[in-house]
Amino acid sequence: MAFECLLVSRDPSVVGTMNRLLGNLSICTNVCLNSSQAFDQLSEGSTDLLVIDCEVIDCEVMNREVADRENDSVDLLHQIQKSGRWQKPTVIAVSPGDSPVPGAHVVLRKPVTEESGVMSLKAAYSRMLYDYRRHARYALMNTVQATNGNTQPADLTLTDIGDGGVGFSSKKAFAIGDTLSFHLLLPGTQRPIYIEARVQWTRDYGAAGCEFLHIPPADLSVLHGWLQSKTQIKKPLVEM
């Protein structure tokens, strides 16, 4: 799997420098010239990194077209913040100043140089890795017997697992907030791990999702090692 970046800029120097640096990180890049196109692509939910050129133009000299583009950039960042339709990408704002840009995780000052671009992308890449590992889910099809707070047994079919929780299906109805405990043997591991989890959401057809409440340190190490072995991100061409 390769990370995907949406680069929104009309500045050839920004596009040229950032496109080259993103390629060095094995990040697939799509270039957009305006924010409306960017919003349409973001709504598809496949973008991990957004690099947006948000240069500030003197209001007394900027023309209407430039003003509209500037407002579009601000609107795009605002819509990303308030939207719940997709997993929010890491955002690098390319700006002529050092002031914080609302909605941006990293601010890259113009003119963009090789050195400043690398530093900004390193910070963004670390955040992207963290978000990917936190949200990634890996398929399972394990049947376990779980007990709830009243020690009543229930058969669960675990369907997926990630860094923060598990998904399952069951013939037994559960309510949000119910706590469950069970032992799970992950494929390819030598011993079961112990998990305590809390139901976060449910569906009428028996599916549900849990967040982890407690996993013993030794078992947590087994889980993290197993998850890391499943993580297949295309490696950067340069050392991070």
C-alpha positions in Angstrom: 0.0 0.0 0.0 1.2 3.5 -0.8 0.1 6.7 0.9 -1.8 9.1 -1.4 -1.3 12.9 -1.5 -3.5 15.6 -2.9 -1.3 18.7 -3.9 -3.4 21.8 -4.4 -1.4 24.6 -6.0 -0.9 26.7 -9.1 2.6 27.7 -8.2 5.1 25.7 -10.5 7.9 26.0 -7.9 5.7 24.5 -5.1 4.4 21.8 -7.4 7.8 20.9 -8.7 9.6 20.7 -5.4 6.9 19.0 -3.4 6.2 16.5 -6.2 9.8 15.4 -6.2 10.1 15.1 -2.4 6.8 13.2 -2.2 8.1 10.8 -4.8 11.2 10.2 -2.7 8.8 9.0 0.1 7.0 6.7 -2.3 3.8 8.8 -1.9 1.5 8.8 -4.9 0.6 12.4 -5.8 -2.4 14.0 -7.6 -2.2 17.7 -8.4 -5.3 19.9 -8.3 -5.4 23.5 -9.5 -8.4 24.5 -7.4 -10.1 23.7 -4.2 -13.5 22.6 -5.6 -11.8 19.7 -7.5 -9.8 18.9 -4.3 -13.0 18.7 -2.2 -14.5 16.2 -4.7 -11.5 14.0 -4.5 -11.2 14.2 -0.7 -14.8 13.1 -0.4 -13.8 9.7 -1.9 -11.8 9.1 1.3 -8.6 7.8 -0.2 -6.3 10.8 0.5 -3.8 10.5 3.4 -2.0 13.8 2.9 -3.2 17.2 1.7 -0.7 19.8 0.7 -2.5 23.1 0.0 -1.1 26.4 -1.1 -2.7 29.1 1.0 -0.7 32.2 0.1 -2.1 35.5 1.4 -2.5 38.2 -1.1 -2.7 42.0 -0.3 -6.4 42.8 -0.5 -5.7 46.1 -2.3 -4.0 44.5 -5.3 -5.4 41.0 -5.7 -7.8 40.4 -8.5 -11.2 38.7 -8.2 -9.9 35.3 -9.5 -7.1 35.2 -7.0 -9.4 36.3 -4.2 -11.8 33.5 -5.0 -9.0 30.9 -5.0 -7.8 32.2 -1.6 -11.3 32.0 -0.1 -11.7 28.5 -1.6 -8.6 27.3 0.2 -9.8 28.6 3.5 -13.2 27.1 2.9 -11.6 23.7 2.0 -9.7 23.6 5.3 -12.8 24.6 7.2 -14.9 21.9 5.5 -12.3 19.2 6.3 -12.4 20.2 10.0 -16.2 19.9 10.3 -16.8 17.0 7.9 -17.4 13.5 9.2 -17.7 11.8 5.8 -14.1 10.7 5.5 -11.0 10.0 7.6 -9.4 13.4 7.8 -6.0 13.6 6.1 -2.8 15.1 7.5 -2.6 18.7 6.2 0.4 20.7 5.2 -0.4 24.4 4.5 2.1 26.2 2.3 2.1 29.8 3.5 4.2 33.0 3.1 4.3 33.4 6.9 5.0 31.4 10.0 1.6 32.0 11.6 -0.6 29.0 12.4 -3.1 28.1 9.7 -6.4 26.8 11.1 -7.0 23.2 10.1 -3.3 22.6 9.2 -1.0 20.2 11.1 2.2 21.5 9.5 2.9 25.0 8.1 5.5 25.2 5.3 6.8 28.7 4.7 7.4 30.0 1.2 9.6 30.0 -0.7 9.6 26.2 -0.5 13.2 24.8 -0.5 14.4 21.2 -0.5 15.4 21.5 3.2 12.2 23.0 4.4 10.1 20.6 2.3 11.9 17.6 3.7 11.5 18.8 7.3 7.7 19.4 6.8 7.2 16.1 5.1 9.0 14.2 7.9 6.7 15.7 10.5 3.6 14.9 8.3 4.8 11.4 7.5 5.1 10.5 11.2 1.5 11.6 11.8 0.3 9.7 8.7 1.9 6.5 10.0 0.3 7.0 13.4 -3.1 7.6 11.9 -2.8 4.6 9.6 -1.9 2.2 12.3 -4.6 3.6 14.6 -7.4 3.2 12.0 -6.2 0.1 10.1 -8.3 -3.0 10.5 -7.2 -6.5 9.6 -9.7 -9.3 8.8 -10.2 -12.2 11.2 -12.7 -15.0 11.4 -12.1 -16.3 14.9 -14.8 -17.7 17.2 -14.3 -16.9 20.9 -16.3 -17.3 24.1 -16.6 -14.0 25.9 -18.0 -13.0 29.3 -19.7 -9.7 30.0 -19.9 -7.8 33.3 -22.4 -10.4 34.6 -20.0 -13.3 33.7 -22.6 -14.5 31.2 -20.9 -16.4 28.3 -21.5 -15.5 24.7 -20.1 -16.8 21.5 -18.5 -14.0 19.3 -17.2 -14.2 15.8 -14.4 -11.7 15.6 -14.4 -10.1 12.1 -11.5 -7.6 12.3 -8.9 -6.2 14.7 -6.8 -3.1 14.9 -4.6 -1.0 17.2 -7.6 0.2 19.2 -10.3 -2.4 19.1 -12.1 -5.3 17.4 -15.3 -5.9 15.4 -17.5 -8.9 15.9 -20.8 -10.5 15.2 -23.0 -12.4 17.6 -26.5 -13.9 17.9 -26.6 -12.3 21.4 -27.7 -8.7 21.6 -25.3 -6.2 23.2 -25.7 -2.6 24.3 -23.3 0.2 23.9 -21.1 0.3 27.0 -21.2 -3.4 27.7 -17.8 -4.8 28.7 -16.5 -8.1 27.4 -13.5 -10.2 28.1 -12.1 -13.1 26.1 -8.9 -14.9 25.0 -7.9 -14.7 21.3 -5.3 -16.7 19.4 -4.1 -14.5 16.5 -3.2 -16.4 13.3 0.4 -17.5 13.3 1.0 -16.8 17.0 1.9 -19.3 19.7 -0.5 -18.5 22.6 -3.8 -16.7 23.1 -3.9 -13.1 24.4 -6.3 -11.8 26.9 -8.5 -8.8 26.0 -11.0 -6.7 27.9 -13.1 -4.4 25.7 -16.1 -2.1 25.7 -18.9 -2.1 23.1 -18.8 1.2 21.1 -21.4 0.6 18.5 -24.0 -2.0 17.4 -26.1 -2.8 14.4 -29.5 -4.6 14.1 -28.0 -7.5 12.2 -25.7 -8.5 15.0 -22.5 -6.7 14.2 -20.8 -4.6 16.8 -17.5 -2.8 17.5 -15.4 -2.6 20.7 -12.6 -0.5 22.0 -9.9 -2.0 24.1 -10.0 -1.4 27.8 -7.2 -3.6 29.1 -4.6 -5.9 27.6 -1.8 -7.2 29.8 1.6 -5.8 28.7 3.0 -9.1 27.5 -0.2 -9.7 25.4 -0.2 -6.2 24.1 3.4 -6.7 22.8 2.2 -9.8 21.0 -0.7 -7.9 19.5 1.5 -5.0 18.4 4.0 -7.3 16.8 1.3 -9.1 14.9 -0.3 -5.9 13.7 3.1 -4.6 12.6 3.7 -7.8 10.6 0.5 -7.1 8.7 1.3 -3.4 8.0 2.5 -3.2 4.4 3.3 0.4 3.5 5.5 1.1 0.5 8.9 2.1 1.9 10.3 5.6 1.2 13.2 5.7 -1.2 15.1 7.9 1.3 15.8 7.4 5.0 13.3 9.0 7.3 
